[in-house]
Structure formats: structure tokens, C-alpha cells
Amino acid sequence: MKLNYYPDTDSLYIELVEKKTSVDSREISEGIVIDLDSEGNIIGFDIDNASKKINLSELITNKLPVITQTIK
């Protein structure tokens, strides 16, 4: 899973599955869109105006086998 933040548009994309192509997108709430693959599985979430909806300054994981990588 990858979290990609785009400050120029204030959007956060949460990529659940790498290298899958989205064939459909659905807005499930104002400014929150899910991307679906050809089998209808959710492969990602796009959150518009992310800094107004969630705290972007902190990410807490609980008991996840996580590899930490910061890309600037």
C-alpha cells in the first residue's frame, strides 16, 4: 500500500494494489473517489481537499509489518 500526497491539488491517493489499472471510478462521498479494477475490486482511494478532511502530519500504524520509506 502506498500513500501519495499531491500538495498542488491537496489530494491524497491511497494505492491499495500496485500496477493494477483502474477501469472505473465512483464517488462514494463528496470529494472521495474509489478506483476499481476490471473485476470490481477496490484498488485505490482519492481524497480531494485532504488536508481539510484528515490530519496529514501524522501516520500511526498498529501491529502492521511495515517498511518505512520517506520519498521527497
C-alpha atoms as a printed R data frame, in Angstrom:
   type eleno elety resid chain resno       x      y       z
1  ATOM     1    CA   MET     A     1   0.000  0.000   0.000
2  ATOM     2    CA   LYS     A     2   1.244  3.486  -0.849
3  ATOM     3    CA   LEU     A     3   0.058  6.880   0.292
4  ATOM     4    CA   ASN     A     4   0.772  9.622  -2.246
5  ATOM     5    CA   TYR     A     5   0.097 13.248  -1.334
6  ATOM     6    CA   TYR     A     6  -0.063 15.927  -4.036
7  ATOM     7    CA   PRO     A     7   0.239 19.358  -2.359
8  ATOM     8    CA   ASP     A     8  -0.506 21.313  -5.556
9  ATOM     9    CA   THR     A     9  -4.035 19.829  -5.616
10 ATOM    10    CA   ASP     A    10  -4.261 18.941  -1.893
11 ATOM    11    CA   SER     A    11  -5.216 15.386  -2.776
12 ATOM    12    CA   LEU     A    12  -4.202 12.125  -1.149
13 ATOM    13    CA   TYR     A    13  -4.177  8.922  -3.179
14 ATOM    14    CA   ILE     A    14  -4.127  5.669  -1.222
15 ATOM    15    CA   GLU     A    15  -2.923  2.934  -3.557
16 ATOM    16    CA   LEU     A    16  -4.002 -0.472  -2.244
17 ATOM    17    CA   VAL     A    17  -2.711 -2.607  -5.124
18 ATOM    18    CA   GLU     A    18   0.344 -1.745  -7.218
19 ATOM    19    CA   LYS     A    19   0.377 -1.961 -11.000
20 ATOM    20    CA   LYS     A    20  -3.357 -2.513 -11.421
21 ATOM    21    CA   THR     A    21  -5.253 -0.391 -13.905
22 ATOM    22    CA   SER     A    22  -8.403  1.398 -12.856
23 ATOM    23    CA   VAL     A    23 -11.308  0.760 -15.220
24 ATOM    24    CA   ASP     A    24 -13.989  2.513 -13.169
25 ATOM    25    CA   SER     A    25 -14.186  5.233 -10.527
26 ATOM    26    CA   ARG     A    26 -17.037  6.020  -8.156
27 ATOM    27    CA   GLU     A    27 -17.525  8.991  -5.869
28 ATOM    28    CA   ILE     A    28 -18.670  7.476  -2.575
29 ATOM    29    CA   SER     A    29 -18.802 10.764  -0.665
30 ATOM    30    CA   GLU     A    30 -18.148 14.381  -1.588
31 ATOM    31    CA   GLY     A    31 -14.514 14.504  -2.737
32 ATOM    32    CA   ILE     A    32 -13.797 10.821  -2.041
33 ATOM    33    CA   VAL     A    33 -13.446  8.563  -5.076
34 ATOM    34    CA   ILE     A    34 -12.698  4.840  -5.197
35 ATOM    35    CA   ASP     A    35 -10.920  3.262  -8.157
36 ATOM    36    CA   LEU     A    36 -11.943 -0.235  -9.251
37 ATOM    37    CA   ASP     A    37 -10.150 -2.823 -11.378
38 ATOM    38    CA   SER     A    38 -11.767 -4.911 -14.128
39 ATOM    39    CA   GLU     A    39 -13.089 -7.395 -11.538
40 ATOM    40    CA   GLY     A    40 -14.713 -4.698  -9.385
41 ATOM    41    CA   ASN     A    41 -12.064 -4.799  -6.649
42 ATOM    42    CA   ILE     A    42 -11.076 -1.545  -4.945
43 ATOM    43    CA   ILE     A    43  -7.501 -0.671  -5.899
44 ATOM    44    CA   GLY     A    44  -7.294  2.875  -4.549
45 ATOM    45    CA   PHE     A    45  -8.912  5.902  -2.938
46 ATOM    46    CA   ASP     A    46  -8.565  9.534  -3.975
47 ATOM    47    CA   ILE     A    47  -9.339 12.152  -1.324
48 ATOM    48    CA   ASP     A    48  -9.749 15.741  -2.553
49 ATOM    49    CA   ASN     A    49  -9.023 18.603  -0.124
50 ATOM    50    CA   ALA     A    50  -7.264 16.020   2.023
51 ATOM    51    CA   SER     A    51  -5.713 18.470   4.495
52 ATOM    52    CA   LYS     A    52  -9.199 19.719   5.384
53 ATOM    53    CA   LYS     A    53 -10.557 16.188   5.960
54 ATOM    54    CA   ILE     A    54  -7.717 14.346   7.713
55 ATOM    55    CA   ASN     A    55  -4.578 15.049   9.744
56 ATOM    56    CA   LEU     A    56  -1.749 14.639   7.231
57 ATOM    57    CA   SER     A    57   1.021 15.372   9.728
58 ATOM    58    CA   GLU     A    58   0.798 12.010  11.489
59 ATOM    59    CA   LEU     A    59   0.527  8.387  10.386
60 ATOM    60    CA   ILE     A    60   0.141  5.717  13.037
61 ATOM    61    CA   THR     A    61   0.252  2.010  12.263
62 ATOM    62    CA   ASN     A    62  -0.778 -0.624  14.755
63 ATOM    63    CA   LYS     A    63   0.825 -4.069  14.564
64 ATOM    64    CA   LEU     A    64   1.398 -3.899  10.818
65 ATOM    65    CA   PRO     A    65   4.527 -5.401   9.270
66 ATOM    66    CA   VAL     A    66   5.618 -2.055   7.839
67 ATOM    67    CA   ILE     A    67   8.660 -0.992   5.862
68 ATOM    68    CA   THR     A    68   9.126  2.730   6.405
69 ATOM    69    CA   GLN     A    69  10.229  4.757   3.402
70 ATOM    70    CA   THR     A    70  10.101  8.521   3.005
71 ATOM    71    CA   ILE     A    71  10.300  9.934  -0.513
72 ATOM    72    CA   LYS     A    72  10.683 13.669  -1.013
